[in-house]
Amino acid sequence: MTAPVKVRAPGKVNLALRVGGLDERGFHPLTTVFHAVSLFEDVTVRPAAAFSVRASGARVPLDETNLAMRAARALAAVAGERATPVAIELAKGVPVAGGMAGGSADAAATLVACSALWGLDWDRERLLEVAATLGSDVGFPLYGESALGRGYGNDLTPLPTRGDFTWVFALQREGLSTPAVFREFDALYPGRSPIAPDVDPALAAALAGGDPVALGTLLTNDLQPAALSVRPDLEGVLALALAEGAAGAIVSGSGPTIAALATSTAVADAITARWHDHPGVAGVRRARGGAAGAHVI
């Protein structure tokens, strides 16, 4: 294929994020429920003389450290002679450095796009093998909707998702270092078992039943105490959402984005208004939950 290929992939919020202590490999095993939201990354790849990447909508690294570039290189390494250099264009719609996996969505979309461009047409399961080498969040945008994830990113179980889940996200003026949050987590929980705890099975039932009230009470993030310890100002942002009737509010991933689950449009409007008035909030975004995974558009 010589025509450009454009792929859309979703950002995510972790409905549950259970974290184990450091294992023998120096990693924190995770058990998590990923939930795709309608904030998207659009990735276009086209044949080129050399591999390159550029982006619009946000400032991100445009060198070999970029996850989309790493994804293209990783797939090329296993695709063999069918892989040719590509120019990658990113149109970013997921908040950067906010714990919502925008870079991972770029990587997943790049895998799908390059697979199509190079005539590989690999299925999600085969692309997942490559995605898992790039990071623990990269595999999920291939699937979208909701999924239970375990380990290091290559063990995903899709979860049925019904109903209408309305999310409001508070973006922060200052980022939050993921390594710093994990260091604080280790300091808060010394000697923690390297086996990640299980997720409450009631959460999967709330997703399948389309019940935002039940889902809101089950939102869990083991990294949240560490994130709030590093950034105490986030506590006030969480409290505002709950005061306006959110079914639940949580730090998204390692932060600093705050995610609130609204039970109605009126509640979402109220949360949006309060957050717009908060001096620490840089912007507010709204989205629907259960978005589709990476696909050609």
BAFILUM-269101 format. One line per 8 residues: their letters; for each residue y, z negated, x negated of N, C-alpha, C. Coordinates in Angstrom, 1 decimal. Atoms other than C-alpha are relative to their C-alpha. Example, Ala and Ser with C-alpha at 12.3 -4.5 7.8 and 13.67 -1.06 7.14 Angstrom:
2
AS = -1.2,0.0,-0.9,-4.5,-7.8,-12.3,1.2,0.0,-0.9  -1.1,0.0,0.9,-1.1,-7.1,-13.7,1.1,-0.8,0.8 .
END
This chain:
297
MTAPVKVR = -1.2,0.0,-0.8,0.0,0.0,0.0,1.2,0.0,-0.9  -1.2,0.0,0.8,3.4,0.9,-1.4,1.2,-0.5,0.8  -1.1,0.5,-0.8,5.7,-0.1,1.5,0.1,-1.5,-0.1  -0.2,1.4,0.1,7.2,-3.6,1.4,-0.8,-0.7,1.1  0.8,0.8,-0.9,5.2,-6.4,3.1,0.9,-1.3,0.2  -0.8,1.2,-0.3,7.1,-9.2,4.9,-0.9,-1.0,0.7  0.8,1.1,-0.5,5.4,-12.5,5.7,0.9,-1.2,0.4  -0.7,1.2,-0.4,6.7,-15.5,7.6,-1.0,-1.2,0.0 .
APGKVNLA = 0.8,1.3,0.1,5.4,-19.1,6.9,0.8,-1.1,0.4  -0.8,1.1,-0.6,6.4,-22.4,8.5,0.1,-1.2,-1.0  -0.1,1.4,0.6,7.7,-25.7,7.1,-0.9,-0.9,0.7  0.9,1.0,-0.6,5.9,-28.9,7.9,0.6,-1.4,0.1  -0.3,1.4,0.1,6.2,-32.5,8.7,-1.4,-0.7,0.0  1.3,0.7,0.0,3.4,-35.0,7.9,0.0,-1.0,1.1  0.1,0.9,-1.1,2.5,-36.8,11.1,-0.6,-1.3,-0.5  0.6,1.2,0.7,0.3,-39.2,9.0,-0.1,0.4,-1.4 .
LRVGGLDE = 0.2,-0.2,1.4,0.3,-39.5,5.3,-0.5,-1.3,-0.6  0.7,1.2,0.6,-2.2,-42.0,3.8,-0.2,0.3,-1.4  0.0,-0.2,1.4,-2.1,-42.4,0.1,-0.9,-1.0,-0.8  0.8,0.8,0.8,-4.6,-43.7,-2.3,0.7,-0.3,-1.4  -0.5,0.3,1.3,-3.9,-45.3,-5.7,-0.4,1.1,-1.0  0.3,-1.0,1.1,-4.1,-43.3,-9.0,-1.5,0.1,-0.2  1.5,-0.1,0.3,-7.6,-41.9,-9.6,-0.1,0.3,-1.5  0.2,-0.3,1.4,-9.2,-41.0,-12.9,0.6,1.2,-0.5 .
RGFHPLTT = -0.7,-1.2,0.5,-7.4,-37.7,-13.0,1.5,-0.2,0.0  -1.5,0.3,0.0,-4.0,-39.3,-12.6,0.7,0.5,1.2  -0.5,-0.4,-1.3,-3.6,-38.1,-9.0,-0.1,-1.0,1.0  0.1,0.9,-1.2,-3.0,-39.9,-5.7,-0.8,0.8,1.0  0.7,-0.7,-1.1,-5.7,-38.7,-3.3,0.7,-0.3,1.3  -0.8,0.1,-1.3,-4.2,-38.1,0.2,-0.9,0.3,1.2  0.5,-0.5,-1.3,-5.4,-38.0,3.8,1.3,0.1,0.8  -1.2,-0.3,-0.7,-2.8,-36.4,5.9,-0.2,0.9,1.2 .
VFHAVSLF = 0.0,-0.9,-1.1,-2.1,-34.7,9.2,1.3,0.9,-0.1  -1.1,-1.0,0.1,0.1,-31.6,8.6,0.3,0.5,1.4  -0.5,-0.5,-1.2,2.2,-30.3,11.5,1.0,1.0,-0.3  -0.9,-1.1,0.3,3.9,-26.9,11.3,1.1,0.0,1.0  -1.1,-0.1,-0.9,7.4,-26.6,12.7,0.7,1.3,-0.2  -0.7,-1.4,-0.1,9.6,-23.6,13.6,1.2,0.1,-0.8  -1.0,-0.4,1.0,11.7,-23.6,10.5,-0.8,0.8,-1.1  0.8,-1.0,0.7,10.5,-20.6,8.5,0.6,0.5,-1.3 .
EDVTVRPA = -0.3,-0.8,1.2,10.4,-19.0,5.1,-0.4,1.4,0.2  0.4,-1.4,-0.1,10.4,-15.2,5.2,0.0,0.6,-1.5  0.2,-0.5,1.4,9.0,-13.6,2.0,-0.4,1.5,0.1  0.2,-1.4,0.1,9.1,-9.9,1.2,-0.5,0.4,-1.4  0.4,-0.5,1.3,7.1,-8.3,-1.6,0.0,1.5,0.0  0.0,-1.4,0.2,7.4,-4.8,-2.9,-0.4,0.4,-1.4  0.4,-0.4,1.4,6.0,-2.9,-5.9,1.2,0.1,-0.9  -1.1,0.0,1.0,8.1,-3.2,-9.0,-0.5,0.2,-1.4 .
AAFSVRAS = 0.4,-0.2,1.4,8.1,-2.6,-12.7,-0.5,-1.3,-0.7  0.3,1.3,0.5,7.8,-6.3,-13.4,0.1,-1.0,1.1  -0.1,1.1,-0.9,7.3,-9.6,-11.6,1.4,-0.6,0.0  -1.4,0.7,-0.1,10.6,-11.1,-10.3,0.1,-0.7,1.3  -0.3,0.7,-1.3,11.9,-13.4,-7.6,1.5,-0.2,0.2  -1.4,0.4,-0.3,15.2,-13.8,-5.9,0.0,-0.6,1.4  0.0,0.8,-1.3,16.3,-15.9,-2.9,1.4,0.0,0.6  -1.2,0.2,-0.8,18.9,-16.2,-0.2,-0.2,-1.1,1.0 .
GARVPLDE = 0.1,1.1,-0.9,19.7,-19.1,2.0,0.0,-1.4,-0.6  0.0,1.3,0.8,19.4,-21.8,-0.7,-0.2,0.3,-1.4  0.2,-0.1,1.4,19.5,-22.3,-4.4,-1.3,-0.6,-0.5  1.3,0.4,0.5,16.1,-22.5,-6.0,-0.2,0.6,-1.4  0.3,-0.6,1.3,14.7,-21.8,-9.5,-0.6,1.4,0.2  0.5,-1.4,-0.1,14.1,-18.1,-10.0,-0.7,0.5,-1.2  0.7,-0.3,1.2,12.0,-18.2,-13.1,-1.5,-0.2,0.3  1.5,0.1,-0.2,8.2,-18.7,-13.7,-0.4,-1.3,0.6 .
TNLAMRAA = 0.3,1.2,-0.7,8.4,-22.2,-12.2,0.0,0.1,1.5  -0.1,-0.1,-1.4,9.2,-20.9,-8.8,-1.5,0.2,0.6  1.4,0.0,-0.6,6.1,-21.5,-6.5,-0.4,1.4,0.5  0.4,-1.3,-0.5,6.2,-18.0,-5.0,-0.4,0.9,-1.2  0.4,-0.7,1.2,6.2,-16.5,-8.5,-1.4,-0.5,-0.6  1.3,0.5,0.4,3.3,-18.8,-9.5,-1.1,0.5,0.9  1.1,-0.4,-0.9,1.4,-17.8,-6.4,-0.3,1.5,-0.3  0.3,-1.4,0.3,1.8,-14.1,-7.2,-0.8,0.2,-1.3 .
RALAAVAG = 0.7,0.0,1.3,0.7,-14.7,-10.8,-1.5,-0.5,0.2  1.4,0.6,-0.2,-2.3,-16.8,-9.7,-0.9,1.0,0.7  0.8,-1.0,-0.7,-3.5,-14.2,-7.2,-0.3,1.2,-0.9  0.2,-1.2,0.9,-3.0,-11.4,-9.7,-1.1,-0.3,-1.0  1.0,0.3,1.0,-5.2,-13.3,-12.2,-1.4,0.1,0.5  1.4,-0.1,-0.5,-8.2,-13.3,-9.9,-0.2,1.3,0.7  0.2,-1.3,-0.7,-7.5,-9.9,-8.2,-0.4,1.1,-0.9  0.3,-1.1,1.0,-7.9,-7.9,-11.4,0.9,1.2,0.0 .
ERATPVAI = -0.8,-1.2,0.2,-6.8,-4.3,-11.8,0.7,0.4,1.3  -0.7,-0.4,-1.3,-5.7,-4.0,-8.1,1.3,-0.6,0.1  -1.2,0.7,0.0,-2.9,-6.4,-8.8,1.0,0.7,-0.9  -1.1,-0.6,0.7,0.4,-4.7,-9.8,1.2,-0.9,0.1  -1.2,0.9,-0.1,3.8,-6.3,-10.5,0.7,0.2,1.3  -0.7,0.0,-1.3,5.9,-7.2,-7.4,1.4,-0.7,-0.2  -1.3,0.7,-0.1,9.5,-8.1,-6.7,-0.1,-0.8,1.3  0.1,1.0,-1.1,9.6,-11.2,-4.4,1.4,-0.3,0.5 .
ELAKGVPV = -1.3,0.4,-0.6,12.5,-11.8,-2.0,-0.3,-1.1,1.0  0.1,1.2,-0.9,12.8,-15.2,-0.3,1.2,-0.2,0.9  -1.0,0.3,-0.9,14.8,-15.8,2.8,-0.3,-1.4,0.5  0.4,1.4,-0.2,14.8,-19.6,3.0,0.6,-0.6,1.3  -0.5,0.7,-1.2,15.0,-21.4,6.3,-0.5,-1.4,0.1  0.5,1.4,0.1,13.2,-24.7,5.4,0.9,-0.7,-0.9  -0.9,0.8,0.9,15.5,-27.4,3.9,-0.7,-0.1,-1.4  0.5,0.1,1.4,15.1,-27.5,0.1,0.0,-1.4,-0.4 .
AGGMAGGS = 0.2,1.3,0.6,13.8,-30.6,-1.6,0.2,-1.1,1.1  -0.1,1.0,-1.1,13.5,-32.4,1.8,-1.4,-0.5,0.5  1.4,0.4,-0.5,9.7,-33.1,2.0,-0.6,0.8,1.1  0.5,-0.8,-1.1,9.1,-30.2,4.3,-0.7,1.3,-0.5  0.9,-1.0,0.6,7.2,-27.9,1.9,0.5,1.4,0.1  -0.6,-1.4,0.0,9.6,-24.9,1.9,-0.6,0.8,-1.2  0.5,-0.7,1.1,8.4,-24.0,-1.6,-1.5,0.3,0.2  1.4,-0.3,-0.3,4.8,-24.3,-0.5,-0.2,1.1,1.0 .
ADAAATLV = 0.0,-1.1,-1.0,5.5,-22.0,2.5,0.3,1.3,-0.7  -0.3,-1.2,0.8,7.0,-19.5,0.0,-1.3,0.5,-0.7  1.2,-0.4,0.7,3.8,-19.6,-2.0,-1.1,0.5,0.9  1.0,-0.5,-1.0,1.5,-19.3,1.0,0.3,1.4,0.5  -0.4,-1.3,-0.5,3.5,-16.4,2.3,-0.2,1.1,-1.1  0.2,-1.0,1.1,3.4,-14.7,-1.1,-1.4,0.4,-0.2  1.5,-0.3,0.1,-0.4,-15.0,-1.2,-0.4,1.0,1.1  0.4,-0.9,-1.1,-0.7,-13.3,2.2,0.6,1.4,-0.3 .
ACSALWGL = -0.7,-1.3,0.2,1.9,-10.6,1.3,-0.6,0.8,-1.1  0.6,-0.7,1.2,0.4,-9.8,-2.1,-1.4,0.5,0.4  1.3,-0.4,-0.4,-3.1,-9.7,-0.6,0.1,1.3,0.8  -0.1,-1.2,-0.8,-1.9,-7.1,1.9,0.5,1.2,-0.9  -0.6,-1.1,0.8,0.2,-5.1,-0.6,-1.0,0.6,-1.0  1.0,-0.5,1.0,-2.7,-4.9,-3.1,-1.3,0.5,0.6  1.2,-0.5,-0.6,-5.2,-4.0,-0.5,-1.2,-0.9,-0.1  1.1,1.0,0.1,-7.3,-7.2,-1.0,-0.4,-0.4,1.4 .
DWDRERLL = 0.3,0.4,-1.4,-7.0,-8.3,2.7,-1.0,-1.2,0.0  0.8,1.2,0.0,-8.5,-11.7,1.8,0.2,-0.8,1.2  -0.2,0.9,-1.1,-9.1,-14.1,4.6,0.6,-1.3,-0.4  -0.7,1.2,0.3,-7.4,-17.5,4.8,-0.8,-0.9,-0.9  0.8,0.8,0.8,-10.4,-19.3,3.3,0.0,0.4,-1.4  0.0,-0.4,1.4,-10.4,-17.2,0.2,1.3,-0.2,-0.6  -1.3,0.3,0.5,-6.7,-17.5,-0.2,0.3,-1.5,-0.2  -0.1,1.4,0.2,-7.0,-21.2,0.2,-0.5,-0.5,-1.3 .
EVAATLGS = 0.5,0.4,1.3,-9.0,-21.4,-3.0,1.1,0.2,-1.1  -1.1,-0.2,1.0,-6.0,-20.0,-4.9,1.1,-0.9,0.3  -1.1,0.9,-0.4,-3.5,-22.0,-2.9,-0.2,-1.4,-0.5  0.3,1.4,0.5,-5.3,-25.3,-3.9,0.3,-0.2,-1.4  -0.3,0.1,1.4,-4.6,-24.5,-7.5,1.5,-0.2,-0.3  -1.4,0.0,0.2,-0.9,-24.4,-6.9,0.7,-1.3,0.5  -0.6,1.3,-0.5,-0.3,-27.8,-5.1,-0.7,-0.4,1.3  0.7,0.5,-1.2,-1.6,-30.0,-2.3,0.5,0.5,1.3 .
DVGFPLYG = -0.6,-0.4,-1.2,0.8,-28.6,0.3,-0.1,1.5,0.3  -0.1,-1.4,-0.1,0.3,-24.9,-0.3,-1.0,0.6,0.9  1.0,-0.6,-0.9,-2.9,-24.3,1.7,0.4,-0.1,1.4  -0.2,0.2,-1.4,-1.6,-25.7,5.0,0.8,1.2,0.6  -0.8,-1.0,-0.7,1.1,-23.0,5.7,-0.9,1.3,0.3  0.9,-1.1,-0.4,-1.8,-20.4,5.7,-0.5,-0.2,1.4  0.6,0.3,-1.3,-3.1,-22.1,8.8,1.0,-0.3,1.1  -1.0,0.4,-1.0,-0.1,-23.6,10.6,-0.5,-0.9,1.1 .
ESALGRGY = 0.3,0.9,-1.1,-0.2,-25.5,13.9,-0.2,-1.4,-0.5  0.2,1.3,0.6,-1.8,-28.8,12.8,-1.3,0.0,-0.7  1.2,0.1,0.7,-4.5,-29.8,10.4,-0.1,-1.3,-0.7  0.3,1.1,0.8,-6.2,-32.7,8.8,-0.3,0.4,-1.4  0.2,-0.4,1.4,-6.0,-32.5,5.0,-0.5,-1.2,-0.8  0.5,1.1,0.8,-7.9,-34.5,2.5,0.0,0.5,-1.5  0.2,-0.4,1.4,-8.1,-34.6,-1.3,1.2,0.6,-0.7  -1.0,-0.7,0.9,-6.1,-32.1,-3.4,0.5,1.3,0.6 .
GNDLTPLP = -0.6,-1.2,-0.6,-5.2,-29.4,-0.9,-1.0,1.1,0.5  0.9,-1.0,-0.4,-8.4,-27.4,-0.4,-1.0,-0.4,1.1  0.8,0.5,-1.1,-10.0,-29.5,2.4,0.8,-0.1,1.2  -0.8,0.0,-1.2,-8.3,-28.6,5.6,-0.9,0.2,1.3  0.7,-0.1,-1.3,-9.6,-29.1,9.2,1.0,0.3,1.1  -1.0,-0.3,-1.0,-7.5,-27.4,11.9,-0.2,-1.0,1.2  0.0,0.9,-1.1,-6.6,-29.7,14.8,0.6,0.7,1.2  -0.6,-0.6,-1.2,-6.0,-28.4,18.4,1.3,-0.7,0.3 .
TRGDFTWV = -1.3,0.5,-0.3,-2.4,-28.7,19.3,0.5,0.6,1.3  -0.4,-0.5,-1.3,-1.2,-28.4,22.9,1.4,-0.6,0.3  -1.2,0.6,-0.5,2.1,-29.0,24.7,1.2,0.4,-0.8  -1.3,-0.3,0.5,5.7,-29.0,23.6,0.6,-1.2,-0.8  -0.5,1.1,0.9,6.8,-31.2,20.6,1.3,0.4,-0.5  -1.4,-0.3,0.4,10.5,-31.3,20.0,0.4,-0.9,-1.2  -0.4,0.8,1.2,11.7,-32.4,16.5,1.4,0.2,-0.3  -1.4,-0.1,0.6,15.1,-33.2,15.1,-0.1,-0.5,-1.4 .
FALQREGL = 0.1,0.4,1.4,15.6,-33.4,11.4,1.4,-0.3,-0.6  -1.2,0.4,0.6,18.3,-35.2,9.5,-0.1,0.4,-1.5  0.0,-0.4,1.4,19.1,-33.5,6.1,0.9,-0.9,-0.7  -0.8,0.9,0.8,20.5,-35.6,3.3,0.9,0.7,-1.0  -0.9,-0.6,0.9,23.4,-35.0,1.0,-0.6,-0.1,-1.5  0.7,0.1,1.3,21.3,-36.2,-2.0,-1.5,0.1,0.1  1.4,-0.1,0.0,17.8,-35.3,-2.8,-0.7,-1.3,-0.4  0.9,1.2,0.4,14.9,-37.7,-3.6,-1.1,0.5,-0.8 .
STPAVFRE = 1.1,-0.5,0.9,12.6,-37.2,-6.5,-1.4,-0.4,0.4  1.3,0.3,-0.4,9.0,-37.0,-5.5,-0.7,-0.9,-1.1  0.6,0.9,1.0,7.8,-38.5,-8.9,0.5,-1.4,0.1  -0.6,1.3,0.0,10.2,-41.3,-8.5,-0.5,-0.8,1.2  0.5,0.7,-1.2,8.9,-42.1,-5.0,-1.5,-0.5,-0.3  1.4,0.4,0.4,5.3,-42.1,-6.3,0.0,-1.2,-1.0  -0.1,1.1,1.0,6.3,-44.4,-9.2,0.3,-1.3,0.8  -0.3,1.2,-0.8,7.8,-46.8,-6.7,-1.2,-0.4,0.9 .
FDALYPGR = 1.2,0.3,-0.8,4.7,-46.6,-4.5,-1.0,-0.7,-0.9  0.9,0.7,0.9,2.6,-47.6,-7.5,0.5,-1.4,-0.4  -0.5,1.4,0.3,4.9,-50.5,-8.3,-0.1,-0.9,1.2  0.1,0.9,-1.2,4.8,-51.7,-4.7,-1.4,-0.3,0.3  1.4,0.2,-0.4,1.0,-51.4,-4.4,-0.9,0.1,-1.3  0.8,0.0,1.2,-0.5,-52.2,-7.8,-1.5,-0.3,0.3  1.4,0.2,-0.2,-4.3,-52.0,-8.0,-0.5,0.6,1.3  0.5,-0.6,-1.2,-4.5,-49.9,-4.8,-1.2,0.9,-0.2 .
SPIAPDVD = 1.2,-0.9,0.1,-7.9,-48.2,-4.2,0.4,1.4,-0.1  -0.2,-1.4,0.0,-8.0,-44.6,-5.2,-0.5,0.8,1.1  0.5,-0.7,-1.2,-9.7,-43.8,-1.9,1.1,0.0,1.1  -1.1,0.0,-1.0,-7.0,-42.7,0.6,-0.6,-0.5,1.3  0.5,0.5,-1.3,-7.3,-44.5,3.9,-0.1,1.1,1.0  0.2,-1.0,-1.1,-8.4,-42.6,7.1,1.2,0.0,0.9  -1.0,-0.2,-1.0,-6.0,-41.3,9.7,-0.5,-0.6,1.4  0.4,0.5,-1.4,-6.1,-43.0,13.2,-0.5,1.2,0.8 .
PALAAALA = 0.5,-1.2,-0.8,-8.3,-40.6,15.3,0.8,0.2,1.3  -0.8,-0.2,-1.2,-5.9,-41.3,18.3,1.1,1.0,-0.2  -1.0,-0.9,0.3,-3.4,-39.1,16.5,-0.5,1.5,0.4  0.5,-1.3,-0.3,-5.6,-36.0,16.9,-0.1,0.1,1.6  0.1,-0.1,-1.5,-6.1,-36.9,20.6,1.4,0.2,0.6  -1.4,-0.2,-0.5,-2.3,-37.1,21.1,0.4,1.4,-0.2  -0.3,-1.4,0.2,-1.9,-33.6,19.6,-0.7,0.9,1.0  0.8,-0.9,-0.9,-4.7,-32.1,21.7,0.5,-0.2,1.4 .
GGDPVALG = -0.4,0.3,-1.3,-3.3,-33.8,24.8,1.5,0.4,0.2  -1.4,-0.3,-0.1,0.3,-32.7,24.1,0.9,-1.2,0.4  -0.6,1.2,-0.4,1.5,-36.3,24.4,1.0,-0.5,-1.1  -1.0,0.4,1.0,4.8,-36.9,22.4,0.2,-1.5,-0.1  -0.2,1.4,0.0,5.1,-40.5,23.5,-1.1,-0.7,-0.9  1.1,0.6,0.8,1.6,-41.4,22.1,0.1,0.4,-1.4  -0.1,-0.5,1.4,2.2,-39.2,19.0,1.0,-0.8,-0.7  -1.0,0.7,0.6,5.4,-41.0,18.3,-0.3,-1.3,-0.5 .
TLLTNDLQ = 0.4,1.4,0.4,3.8,-44.4,18.1,-1.0,0.0,-1.1  1.1,-0.1,1.0,1.2,-43.1,15.7,0.5,0.6,-1.4  -0.5,-0.6,1.3,3.5,-41.5,13.0,-0.1,-1.1,-1.1  0.3,0.9,1.1,2.5,-43.0,9.7,0.3,0.6,-1.3  -0.3,-0.5,1.3,3.8,-42.5,6.1,-0.1,-1.1,-1.0  0.2,1.0,1.0,2.4,-44.7,3.3,1.1,0.1,-1.1  -1.0,-0.2,1.0,5.2,-43.3,1.1,1.4,-0.5,0.5  -1.3,0.4,-0.6,8.0,-44.5,3.5,0.6,-1.2,-0.6 .
PAALSVRP = -0.6,1.2,0.6,8.4,-48.0,2.1,0.5,0.3,-1.4  -0.5,-0.4,1.3,8.7,-46.5,-1.4,1.3,0.8,0.0  -1.2,-0.8,-0.1,11.2,-43.9,-0.3,1.2,-0.8,0.4  -1.1,0.8,-0.4,13.3,-46.5,1.5,0.4,-1.0,-1.1  -0.3,0.9,1.1,13.1,-48.8,-1.5,1.0,0.7,-1.0  -0.8,-0.8,0.9,14.6,-46.0,-3.7,1.3,0.4,0.7  -1.1,-0.4,-0.8,17.0,-44.9,-0.9,0.2,-0.9,1.3  -0.1,0.9,-1.2,17.8,-47.9,1.4,0.9,0.6,1.1 .
DLEGVLAL = -0.9,-0.6,-1.0,20.5,-45.8,3.1,-0.7,0.8,1.1  0.8,-0.7,-0.9,17.8,-43.9,4.9,-0.4,-0.8,1.2  0.4,0.9,-1.1,16.9,-46.9,7.0,1.0,0.1,1.2  -0.9,-0.2,-1.1,20.1,-46.5,9.1,-0.2,1.3,0.7  0.2,-1.3,-0.7,19.3,-42.9,9.8,-1.2,-0.1,0.9  1.1,0.3,-0.9,15.9,-43.9,11.1,0.3,-0.8,1.2  -0.3,1.0,-1.1,17.3,-46.7,13.2,0.8,0.8,1.1  -0.8,-0.7,-1.0,19.8,-44.3,14.9,-0.9,0.8,0.9 .
ALAEGAAG = 0.8,-0.8,-0.8,17.1,-42.0,16.1,-0.8,-0.8,1.0  0.8,0.8,-0.9,15.0,-44.8,17.5,0.9,-0.6,1.1  -0.9,0.6,-0.9,18.1,-46.3,19.2,0.3,1.0,1.1  -0.3,-1.0,-1.0,18.6,-43.0,21.0,-1.2,0.5,0.8  1.2,-0.3,-0.9,15.1,-42.9,22.5,-1.0,0.8,-0.7  1.1,-0.7,0.6,13.0,-41.1,19.9,-1.3,-0.6,0.2  1.3,0.5,-0.1,9.3,-41.5,20.5,-0.5,-0.6,-1.3  0.4,0.5,1.3,9.0,-42.1,16.8,0.9,0.7,-1.0 .
AIVSGSGP = -0.8,-0.6,1.1,10.9,-41.4,13.5,-0.6,-0.4,-1.3  0.8,0.2,1.2,9.6,-41.1,10.0,0.7,0.8,-1.1  -0.4,-0.7,1.1,10.5,-40.1,6.5,-1.0,1.2,-0.2  0.9,-1.2,0.1,9.1,-36.5,6.0,-0.5,0.0,-1.4  0.7,-0.1,1.3,6.6,-36.5,3.1,0.6,-1.1,-0.9  -0.6,0.9,0.9,8.3,-38.1,0.1,1.5,-0.1,0.2  -1.4,0.1,-0.4,11.7,-37.6,1.7,0.9,1.0,-0.8  -0.7,1.0,-0.8,14.6,-37.6,2.0,0.2,0.4,1.4 .
TIAALATS = -0.3,-0.4,-1.4,14.6,-35.7,5.3,-0.7,-1.0,0.9  0.6,0.9,-1.1,14.1,-37.9,8.4,-0.3,0.9,1.2  0.5,-0.7,-1.1,12.1,-36.5,11.2,-0.1,-0.9,1.2  0.1,0.8,-1.2,12.5,-37.7,14.8,-0.7,0.8,1.1  0.7,-0.7,-1.1,10.2,-36.8,17.7,0.7,-0.4,1.3  -0.8,0.2,-1.2,12.2,-36.4,20.9,-1.0,0.2,1.2  0.8,-0.1,-1.2,10.7,-36.8,24.4,0.6,0.9,1.0  -0.7,-0.9,-0.9,13.2,-34.5,26.1,1.1,0.7,-0.7 .
TAVADAIT = -1.1,-0.7,0.6,16.0,-32.1,25.4,1.2,-1.0,0.0  -1.1,1.0,0.0,18.5,-34.9,26.4,-0.1,-1.0,-1.1  0.2,0.9,1.2,17.0,-37.3,23.8,0.3,0.8,-1.3  -0.3,-0.8,1.2,17.1,-34.5,21.2,1.5,0.2,-0.2  -1.5,-0.2,0.0,20.8,-33.9,22.1,0.7,-1.3,-0.5  -0.6,1.3,0.4,21.6,-37.6,21.7,-0.2,-0.3,-1.4  0.3,0.2,1.4,19.9,-37.9,18.4,0.8,0.9,-0.9  -0.8,-0.9,0.8,21.6,-34.8,17.1,1.5,-0.4,-0.1 .
ARWHDHPG = -1.4,0.4,-0.1,25.0,-36.1,18.2,0.3,-1.2,-1.0  -0.1,1.2,0.8,24.5,-39.5,16.5,-0.1,0.3,-1.5  0.2,-0.4,1.4,23.2,-37.9,13.3,1.2,0.8,-0.5  -1.1,-0.8,0.5,26.1,-35.5,13.1,1.2,-0.9,-0.4  -1.1,1.0,0.3,28.5,-38.5,13.1,-0.3,-0.9,-1.2  0.4,0.9,1.1,26.6,-40.3,10.3,0.5,0.6,-1.3  -0.6,-0.5,1.3,28.4,-40.0,6.9,-1.1,0.5,-1.0  1.0,-0.4,0.9,25.1,-39.7,5.0,-0.8,1.2,0.3 .
VAGVRRAR = 0.8,-1.1,-0.5,23.7,-36.9,7.0,0.7,1.3,-0.3  -0.6,-1.3,0.3,24.4,-33.4,5.6,-0.1,1.1,1.0  0.2,-1.0,-1.0,23.1,-31.5,8.5,-1.2,-0.4,0.9  1.1,0.3,-0.9,20.8,-31.6,11.5,-0.6,1.3,0.5  0.7,-1.1,-0.5,18.1,-29.1,12.4,-1.0,-0.4,1.1  1.0,0.2,-1.1,15.9,-28.8,15.5,-1.1,1.0,-0.1  1.1,-1.0,0.1,12.5,-27.2,15.7,-1.1,-0.4,1.0  1.2,0.3,-0.8,9.3,-27.0,17.8,-1.2,-0.2,-0.9 .
GGAAGAHV = 1.2,0.3,0.8,6.0,-28.3,16.6,-1.1,1.0,0.3  1.2,-0.8,-0.2,2.7,-26.4,16.2,0.3,1.5,-0.2  -0.3,-1.4,0.3,4.2,-23.2,14.7,-1.2,0.7,-0.7  1.1,-0.8,0.6,1.9,-20.4,13.6,0.0,0.0,-1.5  0.1,-0.1,1.5,0.7,-20.1,10.0,0.5,1.3,-0.5  -0.5,-1.2,0.7,1.6,-17.4,7.5,-0.5,1.3,0.6  0.4,-1.3,-0.6,1.5,-13.9,9.1,1.0,1.1,-0.3  -0.8,-1.2,0.3,2.8,-10.4,8.4,0.9,0.2,1.3 .
I = -0.9,-0.3,-1.1,5.9,-9.6,10.5,0.6,1.4,-0.3 .
END
